[in-house]
Amino acid sequence: MRPRIETLAALAVAAATLALGATPGQAQFTKRLTQAVQTNAEDRAIQKVVEHENKAIDAALGTKLSSADNSAGEALYQTLKADGRMTLQGVNFKEGTADFTDESAPALKALGAMLKAHGDVKLRIEGYADSKDVAVARAQAIHDALVKAYAIDSGRIQPAGFKAKSGEQRVELVQL
């Protein structure tokens, strides 16, 4: 991700302030300003990712659940019921984003079918990615897809994101 102009400007102000021999109060102010600008830029990036409509959600909305979707949903339910936790296979994202790949629609449909068929199931969707912000955005994207496409009560699904070791990106479902 490229740094935004605001971040670069805040860093330049901080460097100039320190180079000119700033008082401790000025240095603290500059540090807080830099942190605020960086946080604001990160928040905007996350919001943009979460709000982004993508093809997988639209594909899921455009078709009704088939018997194959319902069968796949039932298989998910049986695994989740037996183990209480499972890795969700088939939901993939474009690198470094919360944008689904086109191949994600079947897994999202199976998850939607499971939640529609079993109204008592409550889940935590745990996203794991190299960046915690991306992990949170991915879990939120799955949450939003289920709520939008299948009218699942958002209170039944809790998105959460965690930083993962490199190469260990995944989505896990945890029954609550």
C-alpha angles and dihedrals in degrees: 000000000000117000113252121241090249091058092049091048092050091049091049091051090049093050093047092048092051093044091054092055100257121201116252089257092053091046091051091049091049091049092051091047091052092049092048093051092048092048091049091051091049092048091052091049092051092047091051092051094048094047093049112114113216140190097254093060092045091049091051091049092048097061136049121240111272129212087258090055090049092049091049089048091052090051089053090050094051092050093046092046092050098043104023089221136050143168111249109230123204101029105114134173136205109261115283094359143085091237112123119230116235090253091066097077097086093052092046090049092050090050091048091049091051093051093046092049095045107043092175094063117106120187143191110212108210117198118197119194141146088265123045090217091056091045091054091046091051093051089047091050091055090047091050093047092053093047094046100039101037104022091240112172105256090220089069093060125060116189118210133171133206135183110250132198114264111283094016098096113146147134120244130191119214121190112228 
